Amino acid sequence: MALGEPSANLPNELLENLKNKILKEKFSYTESLGISSLRKKICDHYKLNYKINISIENVAVTAGASAGIFMSLLCSFDKGNSIAISRPGYPAYKNIVKALDMKVYYIDTSKEDNFQLTVDLVKSLPANINGLIVSSPSNPCGTIINNHDMKEIIEVCKSKKIKVISDEIYHKVEYQKEKLTTAFKIDNEVLVINSFSKYFLMTGYRLGWILGDKDFIDKIRNIAMNFYLSPSSISQYVAEHVFNYYDYFDNVVLSYLDNRNYLINGLKKLGLTDFVIPKGAFYLYVDISKLKKNSYYLCKKMVQDIGVTLAPGIDFDNNNGKNYVRLSYACHKKEIADSINLIKEWI
Ligand SMILES: Cc1ncc(COP(=O)(O)O)c(C=O)c1O
């Protein structure tokens, strides 16, 4: 339960088509920004799911969201710039910011604000901040910024001349009635990062996308061409087909919701009740300080003793993370049941 990786595979029919295609065709390099027909399908995805018209000139297909985050930071900011990220948060943000010789500014969030950015936290950012990465639903907490607050956050950033990067990789892995809108619909100067890894279950295919204005996407073309030439062509072939299977993926999301509720009940039985109920993604960020003072050692001992793997909070928060663990429930329900039983005996 440590990895942020769905257990479910792509629909069988799609895999059969892929098998036949592999036997018949050679997969070559593609355009650096990705095959036009796939970029068009991504535009259609936005039309259908967010009621927004996007041109393919606004879309770059990337080698996962990971390359998208890296290239977006590289193209948008200069060495020495300050980039604000919330803590706890996805560890690669701070690592990439540091690797690019930029400065990390942590915005500490707490249980009281659902471990998410609030409009007030963004209003109180110091004047020297150049960029802000927002992530909703978030990793490691699965909490969200509702559409109203997202709009305000973007407006506040605009007035403070802060460039916003919105990581929407967990979009559509959502458990509430109000569907999250894309930040690109609120303001097309925002950069959006997304991926085929989570909702579309394609982690190993290493494919994502960026939305941005045409000039920015042109810069991405130049970087991508030198960085990895083109996104994987075989993965792009598969990605073109996933948009035919929304029902399949929505059912997988329903199974996560079931897993989430099951896990919450199981943790309650273990006396672990200190967490915010996630409204998206597939993680639960749990305070375990009453079991052990340092969750890193708890996770290490747990994997050694009973083979259950959880992610220590220190990965996501180098300040308070030692009190927390992240549990992923994108696995099979039986694995959650078995893990809870093992942990119960172990405690
Ligand atoms: C918030 C967030 N952004 C980006 C990524 C990177 O995803 P990928 O490179 O697989 O598209 C992850 C992976 O777990 C993530 O949790």
The ligand as an SDF file (V2000), in Angstrom:
LIG
                    3D

 16 16  0  0  0  0  0  0  0  0999 V2000
    0.9110   14.7370   -7.7180 C   0  0  0  0  0  0  0  0  0  0  0  0
    1.6840   13.9700   -8.7200 C   0  0  0  0  0  0  0  0  0  0  0  0
    2.1590   14.6180   -9.8020 N   0  0  0  0  0  0  0  0  0  0  0  0
    2.8960   13.9720  -10.7320 C   0  0  0  0  0  0  0  0  0  0  0  0
    3.1800   12.6210  -10.6220 C   0  0  0  0  0  0  0  0  0  0  0  0
    3.9940   11.9490  -11.7000 C   0  0  0  0  0  0  0  0  0  0  0  0
    3.2090   11.1280  -12.4930 O   0  0  0  0  0  0  0  0  0  0  0  0
    3.6480   10.5020  -13.8980 P   0  0  0  0  0  0  0  0  0  0  0  0
    5.0170   10.9460  -14.1970 O   0  0  0  0  0  0  0  0  0  0  0  0
    3.5220    9.0270  -13.7170 O   0  0  0  0  0  0  0  0  0  0  0  0
    2.6550   10.9980  -14.8930 O   0  0  0  0  0  0  0  0  0  0  0  0
    2.6850   11.8940   -9.5280 C   0  0  0  0  0  0  0  0  0  0  0  0
    2.9650   10.4580   -9.3800 C   0  0  0  0  0  0  0  0  0  0  0  0
    2.6290    9.8120   -8.4260 O   0  0  0  0  0  0  0  0  0  0  0  0
    1.9110   12.5960   -8.5480 C   0  0  0  0  0  0  0  0  0  0  0  0
    1.4240   11.9820   -7.4700 O   0  0  0  0  0  0  0  0  0  0  0  0
  1  2  1  0
  2  3  1  0
  2 15  2  0
  3  4  2  0
  4  5  1  0
  5  6  1  0
  5 12  2  0
  6  7  1  0
  7  8  1  0
  8  9  2  0
  8 10  1  0
  8 11  1  0
 12 13  1  0
 12 15  1  0
 13 14  2  0
 15 16  1  0
M  END
$$$$
